[in-house]
Amino acid sequence: MTISNIRKQILERLEPLPGEQVKNLLLQWLINSSGNLEDF
């Protein structure tokens, strides 16, 4: 899967979420991953 496709999928999932939920997901990803977009 290309980075472009991964970013598109992430955006599609994040757009409908409330801001606080997006913030929590991002914080969890930053704390628990290597920074790889596929992990997000």
PDB file of N, CA, C and O in Angstrom:
ATOM      1  N   MET A   1       0.855  -1.180   0.000  1.00  0.00           N
ATOM      2  CA  MET A   1       0.000   0.000   0.000  1.00  0.00           C
ATOM      3  C   MET A   1       0.899   1.240   0.000  1.00  0.00           C
ATOM      4  O   MET A   1       1.891   1.300   0.725  1.00  0.00           O
ATOM      5  N   THR A   2       0.543   2.205  -0.806  1.00  0.00           N
ATOM      6  CA  THR A   2       1.366   3.402  -0.894  1.00  0.00           C
ATOM      7  C   THR A   2       1.055   4.376   0.241  1.00  0.00           C
ATOM      8  O   THR A   2      -0.006   4.312   0.863  1.00  0.00           O
ATOM      9  N   ILE A   3       1.984   5.260   0.491  1.00  0.00           N
ATOM     10  CA  ILE A   3       1.791   6.270   1.544  1.00  0.00           C
ATOM     11  C   ILE A   3       0.555   7.108   1.229  1.00  0.00           C
ATOM     12  O   ILE A   3      -0.205   7.459   2.132  1.00  0.00           O
ATOM     13  N   SER A   4       0.353   7.426  -0.036  1.00  0.00           N
ATOM     14  CA  SER A   4      -0.800   8.226  -0.438  1.00  0.00           C
ATOM     15  C   SER A   4      -2.107   7.523  -0.076  1.00  0.00           C
ATOM     16  O   SER A   4      -3.036   8.151   0.432  1.00  0.00           O
ATOM     17  N   ASN A   5      -2.172   6.221  -0.338  1.00  0.00           N
ATOM     18  CA  ASN A   5      -3.371   5.445   0.002  1.00  0.00           C
ATOM     19  C   ASN A   5      -3.584   5.376   1.503  1.00  0.00           C
ATOM     20  O   ASN A   5      -4.714   5.470   1.981  1.00  0.00           O
ATOM     21  N   ILE A   6      -2.502   5.212   2.243  1.00  0.00           N
ATOM     22  CA  ILE A   6      -2.593   5.138   3.704  1.00  0.00           C
ATOM     23  C   ILE A   6      -3.105   6.468   4.256  1.00  0.00           C
ATOM     24  O   ILE A   6      -3.979   6.489   5.123  1.00  0.00           O
ATOM     25  N   ARG A   7      -2.561   7.574   3.754  1.00  0.00           N
ATOM     26  CA  ARG A   7      -2.998   8.899   4.214  1.00  0.00           C
ATOM     27  C   ARG A   7      -4.472   9.121   3.895  1.00  0.00           C
ATOM     28  O   ARG A   7      -5.207   9.681   4.709  1.00  0.00           O
ATOM     29  N   LYS A   8      -4.904   8.686   2.718  1.00  0.00           N
ATOM     30  CA  LYS A   8      -6.300   8.838   2.321  1.00  0.00           C
ATOM     31  C   LYS A   8      -7.208   8.045   3.264  1.00  0.00           C
ATOM     32  O   LYS A   8      -8.245   8.549   3.694  1.00  0.00           O
ATOM     33  N   GLN A   9      -6.825   6.817   3.583  1.00  0.00           N
ATOM     34  CA  GLN A   9      -7.623   5.995   4.493  1.00  0.00           C
ATOM     35  C   GLN A   9      -7.686   6.621   5.884  1.00  0.00           C
ATOM     36  O   GLN A   9      -8.749   6.634   6.506  1.00  0.00           O
ATOM     37  N   ILE A  10      -6.566   7.138   6.379  1.00  0.00           N
ATOM     38  CA  ILE A  10      -6.543   7.778   7.696  1.00  0.00           C
ATOM     39  C   ILE A  10      -7.466   8.991   7.697  1.00  0.00           C
ATOM     40  O   ILE A  10      -8.262   9.169   8.619  1.00  0.00           O
ATOM     41  N   LEU A  11      -7.360   9.820   6.667  1.00  0.00           N
ATOM     42  CA  LEU A  11      -8.197  11.010   6.569  1.00  0.00           C
ATOM     43  C   LEU A  11      -9.682  10.660   6.546  1.00  0.00           C
ATOM     44  O   LEU A  11     -10.488  11.307   7.214  1.00  0.00           O
ATOM     45  N   GLU A  12     -10.038   9.635   5.777  1.00  0.00           N
ATOM     46  CA  GLU A  12     -11.438   9.214   5.691  1.00  0.00           C
ATOM     47  C   GLU A  12     -11.975   8.754   7.048  1.00  0.00           C
ATOM     48  O   GLU A  12     -13.152   8.952   7.351  1.00  0.00           O
ATOM     49  N   ARG A  13     -11.136   8.159   7.839  1.00  0.00           N
ATOM     50  CA  ARG A  13     -11.573   7.682   9.159  1.00  0.00           C
ATOM     51  C   ARG A  13     -11.584   8.790  10.204  1.00  0.00           C
ATOM     52  O   ARG A  13     -12.407   8.771  11.120  1.00  0.00           O
ATOM     53  N   LEU A  14     -10.670   9.760  10.072  1.00  0.00           N
ATOM     54  CA  LEU A  14     -10.567  10.823  11.065  1.00  0.00           C
ATOM     55  C   LEU A  14     -11.590  11.937  10.868  1.00  0.00           C
ATOM     56  O   LEU A  14     -12.066  12.511  11.848  1.00  0.00           O
ATOM     57  N   GLU A  15     -11.936  12.253   9.626  1.00  0.00           N
ATOM     58  CA  GLU A  15     -12.825  13.384   9.361  1.00  0.00           C
ATOM     59  C   GLU A  15     -14.137  13.346  10.134  1.00  0.00           C
ATOM     60  O   GLU A  15     -14.546  14.383  10.657  1.00  0.00           O
ATOM     61  N   PRO A  16     -14.820  12.202  10.235  1.00  0.00           N
ATOM     62  CA  PRO A  16     -16.103  12.216  10.938  1.00  0.00           C
ATOM     63  C   PRO A  16     -15.991  12.205  12.470  1.00  0.00           C
ATOM     64  O   PRO A  16     -17.001  12.361  13.157  1.00  0.00           O
ATOM     65  N   LEU A  17     -14.791  12.023  13.011  1.00  0.00           N
ATOM     66  CA  LEU A  17     -14.630  11.929  14.461  1.00  0.00           C
ATOM     67  C   LEU A  17     -14.601  13.302  15.113  1.00  0.00           C
ATOM     68  O   LEU A  17     -14.146  14.270  14.503  1.00  0.00           O
ATOM     69  N   PRO A  18     -15.090  13.396  16.363  1.00  0.00           N
ATOM     70  CA  PRO A  18     -14.962  14.649  17.102  1.00  0.00           C
ATOM     71  C   PRO A  18     -13.492  14.950  17.415  1.00  0.00           C
ATOM     72  O   PRO A  18     -12.679  14.033  17.531  1.00  0.00           O
ATOM     73  N   GLY A  19     -13.160  16.225  17.549  1.00  0.00           N
ATOM     74  CA  GLY A  19     -11.786  16.660  17.762  1.00  0.00           C
ATOM     75  C   GLY A  19     -11.072  15.978  18.917  1.00  0.00           C
ATOM     76  O   GLY A  19      -9.904  15.609  18.795  1.00  0.00           O
ATOM     77  N   GLU A  20     -11.757  15.809  20.025  1.00  0.00           N
ATOM     78  CA  GLU A  20     -11.116  15.196  21.203  1.00  0.00           C
ATOM     79  C   GLU A  20     -10.739  13.740  20.923  1.00  0.00           C
ATOM     80  O   GLU A  20      -9.700  13.268  21.385  1.00  0.00           O
ATOM     81  N   GLN A  21     -11.569  13.037  20.178  1.00  0.00           N
ATOM     82  CA  GLN A  21     -11.275  11.639  19.852  1.00  0.00           C
ATOM     83  C   GLN A  21     -10.075  11.550  18.902  1.00  0.00           C
ATOM     84  O   GLN A  21      -9.241  10.655  19.040  1.00  0.00           O
ATOM     85  N   VAL A  22      -9.986  12.473  17.942  1.00  0.00           N
ATOM     86  CA  VAL A  22      -8.839  12.517  17.032  1.00  0.00           C
ATOM     87  C   VAL A  22      -7.564  12.787  17.825  1.00  0.00           C
ATOM     88  O   VAL A  22      -6.537  12.149  17.596  1.00  0.00           O
ATOM     89  N   LYS A  23      -7.634  13.730  18.752  1.00  0.00           N
ATOM     90  CA  LYS A  23      -6.479  14.057  19.587  1.00  0.00           C
ATOM     91  C   LYS A  23      -6.023  12.836  20.383  1.00  0.00           C
ATOM     92  O   LYS A  23      -4.826  12.555  20.447  1.00  0.00           O
ATOM     93  N   ASN A  24      -6.947  12.119  20.980  1.00  0.00           N
ATOM     94  CA  ASN A  24      -6.602  10.934  21.762  1.00  0.00           C
ATOM     95  C   ASN A  24      -5.979   9.844  20.892  1.00  0.00           C
ATOM     96  O   ASN A  24      -5.009   9.207  21.302  1.00  0.00           O
ATOM     97  N   LEU A  25      -6.531   9.624  19.689  1.00  0.00           N
ATOM     98  CA  LEU A  25      -5.963   8.627  18.779  1.00  0.00           C
ATOM     99  C   LEU A  25      -4.541   8.992  18.383  1.00  0.00           C
ATOM    100  O   LEU A  25      -3.656   8.136  18.356  1.00  0.00           O
ATOM    101  N   LEU A  26      -4.324  10.275  18.074  1.00  0.00           N
ATOM    102  CA  LEU A  26      -2.992  10.731  17.683  1.00  0.00           C
ATOM    103  C   LEU A  26      -1.999  10.569  18.831  1.00  0.00           C
ATOM    104  O   LEU A  26      -0.876  10.112  18.620  1.00  0.00           O
ATOM    105  N   LEU A  27      -2.401  10.934  20.026  1.00  0.00           N
ATOM    106  CA  LEU A  27      -1.515  10.784  21.187  1.00  0.00           C
ATOM    107  C   LEU A  27      -1.154   9.323  21.422  1.00  0.00           C
ATOM    108  O   LEU A  27       0.004   9.008  21.692  1.00  0.00           O
ATOM    109  N   GLN A  28      -2.135   8.428  21.321  1.00  0.00           N
ATOM    110  CA  GLN A  28      -1.870   6.998  21.503  1.00  0.00           C
ATOM    111  C   GLN A  28      -0.892   6.493  20.450  1.00  0.00           C
ATOM    112  O   GLN A  28       0.015   5.720  20.758  1.00  0.00           O
ATOM    113  N   TRP A  29      -1.080   6.935  19.199  1.00  0.00           N
ATOM    114  CA  TRP A  29      -0.197   6.503  18.119  1.00  0.00           C
ATOM    115  C   TRP A  29       1.226   6.997  18.354  1.00  0.00           C
ATOM    116  O   TRP A  29       2.181   6.243  18.169  1.00  0.00           O
ATOM    117  N   LEU A  30       1.375   8.268  18.764  1.00  0.00           N
ATOM    118  CA  LEU A  30       2.706   8.817  19.001  1.00  0.00           C
ATOM    119  C   LEU A  30       3.423   8.108  20.142  1.00  0.00           C
ATOM    120  O   LEU A  30       4.636   7.908  20.087  1.00  0.00           O
ATOM    121  N   ILE A  31       2.684   7.734  21.162  1.00  0.00           N
ATOM    122  CA  ILE A  31       3.271   7.089  22.333  1.00  0.00           C
ATOM    123  C   ILE A  31       3.612   5.623  22.068  1.00  0.00           C
ATOM    124  O   ILE A  31       4.633   5.126  22.544  1.00  0.00           O
ATOM    125  N   ASN A  32       2.759   4.931  21.309  1.00  0.00           N
ATOM    126  CA  ASN A  32       2.858   3.472  21.194  1.00  0.00           C
ATOM    127  C   ASN A  32       3.405   2.954  19.873  1.00  0.00           C
ATOM    128  O   ASN A  32       3.453   1.739  19.686  1.00  0.00           O
ATOM    129  N   SER A  33       3.821   3.813  18.948  1.00  0.00           N
ATOM    130  CA  SER A  33       4.272   3.313  17.656  1.00  0.00           C
ATOM    131  C   SER A  33       5.659   3.810  17.313  1.00  0.00           C
ATOM    132  O   SER A  33       6.260   4.610  18.031  1.00  0.00           O
ATOM    133  N   SER A  34       6.143   3.314  16.202  1.00  0.00           N
ATOM    134  CA  SER A  34       7.437   3.750  15.688  1.00  0.00           C
ATOM    135  C   SER A  34       7.289   4.984  14.815  1.00  0.00           C
ATOM    136  O   SER A  34       8.281   5.489  14.289  1.00  0.00           O
ATOM    137  N   GLY A  35       6.064   5.480  14.652  1.00  0.00           N
ATOM    138  CA  GLY A  35       5.831   6.628  13.788  1.00  0.00           C
ATOM    139  C   GLY A  35       5.436   6.244  12.383  1.00  0.00           C
ATOM    140  O   GLY A  35       5.273   7.109  11.524  1.00  0.00           O
ATOM    141  N   ASN A  36       5.279   4.955  12.138  1.00  0.00           N
ATOM    142  CA  ASN A  36       4.897   4.450  10.822  1.00  0.00           C
ATOM    143  C   ASN A  36       3.417   4.718  10.580  1.00  0.00           C
ATOM    144  O   ASN A  36       2.588   4.386  11.428  1.00  0.00           O
ATOM    145  N   LEU A  37       3.070   5.310   9.445  1.00  0.00           N
ATOM    146  CA  LEU A  37       1.673   5.612   9.135  1.00  0.00           C
ATOM    147  C   LEU A  37       0.803   4.357   9.101  1.00  0.00           C
ATOM    148  O   LEU A  37      -0.381   4.423   9.431  1.00  0.00           O
ATOM    149  N   GLU A  38       1.367   3.225   8.710  1.00  0.00           N
ATOM    150  CA  GLU A  38       0.588   1.985   8.668  1.00  0.00           C
ATOM    151  C   GLU A  38       0.126   1.581  10.064  1.00  0.00           C
ATOM    152  O   GLU A  38      -0.918   0.946  10.207  1.00  0.00           O
ATOM    153  N   ASP A  39       0.894   1.944  11.100  1.00  0.00           N
ATOM    154  CA  ASP A  39       0.501   1.632  12.475  1.00  0.00           C
ATOM    155  C   ASP A  39      -0.710   2.455  12.902  1.00  0.00           C
ATOM    156  O   ASP A  39      -1.509   2.019  13.730  1.00  0.00           O
ATOM    157  N   PHE A  40      -0.836   3.645  12.331  1.00  0.00           N
ATOM    158  CA  PHE A  40      -1.922   4.540  12.693  1.00  0.00           C
ATOM    159  C   PHE A  40      -3.242   3.964  12.217  1.00  0.00           C
ATOM    160  O   PHE A  40      -4.292   4.573  12.426  1.00  0.00           O
TER     161      PHE A  40
END
